[in-house]
């Protein structure tokens, strides 16, 4: 048989070659990309503050400014001498390494494993819970004066981090980090923190104290032992567990470490300026957290209105009595705050720190609960003496008008009707109304609730009235402007507020108080809304109201809670309110400008002349209240119906 050779397979055609022009384009793109990358690297090296990165960080300082940029107060940081980690107990540096950067001694300043681990945990949590920055990167941040979070800044930090790793040993980097890191309470550096929280030195820190300080740096404003000791201790336990896991301490050492006890050192720094500054400095410090060098924070304070408020309070002719005033816009921006007649003599802020009885000014919440339950301004109620198990709440003027409208009962501030309304709609409904409008202080659900027997701050009470003025709740008082929403934000802050149809009727009731009721002394030439408040034995007198775009609360009383005979909310507080609002809203011709004092000194000074008289005709003393049960004097609420339009702002 003849072998027949298999036919040879056909030759494969040669692969097509890319056109020469495409090769040239690819090469050019690579060259341009490499050149651009080189330029970026050069730009980062030139713009990054490499020279200052090897110098000690500048002492942080905070200057609080008014809305116009005028200084209100300045607060310098609490700092002390740097530390040398090699001279500290070994567990001090180990506590920070275990919690902040476990691979500190093994990476070159940037830890890809740490970054990847943080990204995975953040993705699982659905939000940013931890960062991947190393101790070296955190030290690099101190070369900048602001805590900006741009990609360019991150790239510059990376360059500085590598520069530090090349020039310094790991021990030197850790020492510089411990000497500059923020520990809350405006305290920077381990030496200052050891003295501030434990009245000791870094060289004498115990294991528990070192663990607590290492835990604080993660969220210093929230975890500072002076702010939340239990949270700081809980964080310290996590640090001890991390130290055991890293092999720095044994299980026996961890179990033997008792919770650190707070022992404050000598107070090194006190906020300077005005009542407003003392209120806003903690918030401004938190805003400036993470920055080094001098930092400025602009607030909502209106310099002219602040000077006006302080001058009017000083000129009120109140004798030895104290006064407070809060003015805010309809969105809660506080534009003026006076916490007393003289800050130098008494820095206690009676606008934010004092919890005084609001008296009849609290009836705002009683009537809000009633309007929500179906009552209307023209609903007939019975203003008559009542007896609740021996307690007889009397009207301020001792008069009872019989069947009257809800509108008139509110205007005349009938105590009898307010208590009856409360008992009809339920005390829980009144408390719920107060909570909705932002009152956070404890409210006892006893019968005297309707007459304002529970203490609240003037700031909270004014914000509640601001909610009624704005037609939305809750209005949160704030002293730092909110950031405008970005283009990625799906909703504006205003969209998160709630509206209440009862506010329209409530404004009608507040209008009647000034038009024909107890607040006539506060009437302006434009629609004016407000409510008076006078407490038992004349210990507190208030007027809170709004007109135009301003909401203002005024309080008068004695710090020792002694009575001011004859002083009511419709007297001196209403007249102070009217005087302030008349000038603040420009309702009269401009007068010769007063001497312009610095805002940092606006709350200081002796009382001036041209005082506003405060004496009034004494009214009957209210009877002290025991516990009652509710009588059937107020009819059930009628069916809701469309009501007439109230006065408009």
Buried (B, 14 or more C-beta within 10 A) or exposed (E): EEEEEEEEEEEEEEEEEEEEEEEEEEEEEEEEEEEEEEEEEEBBEEEBBBEBBBEEBBBBBBBBBBBEEEBBBBBBBBBBEBBBBEEBBEBBBBBBBBBBBBEBEEBEBBBEEBBEBBBEEBEEEEEEEEBBBBBBBBBBBBBBBEBEEEEEBEBBBBBBBBBBBEEBEBEBBBBBBBBBBBBBBBBBBBBBBBBBBBEBBBEEBBBBBBBBBBBBBBBBBBBBBEBBBEBBBEBBBBBBBBBBEBEBBEEEBBEEBEBBBBEEBEEBEEBBBBBBBBBBBBBBBBBBBBBBEBBBBBBBBBBBBBBBBBBBBBBBBBEEBBBBBBBBBBBBBBBBBBBBBBBEEBBBBBBBBBBBBBBBBBBBBBBBBBBBBBBBBBBBBBBBEBEBEEBBBBBBBEEBBEEBBBBBBBBBBBBBBBBBBBBBBBBEBBBBBBEBBBBEEEBEEBBBBBBBBBBBBBBBBBBBBBBBBBBBBBBBBBBBEEEEEEEEEEEEEEEEBEEBEBBBBBBBBBBBBBBBBBBBBBBBEEBBBBBBBBBBBBBBBBBBBBBBBBBBBBBBBBEEEEBBEBBBBBBBBBBBBBBBBBBBBEBEEEEEEEEEBEBBBBBBBEBEEEBBEBEBEEBEEBEEBEEBEBBEBBEEBEEEEEBEEBEEB
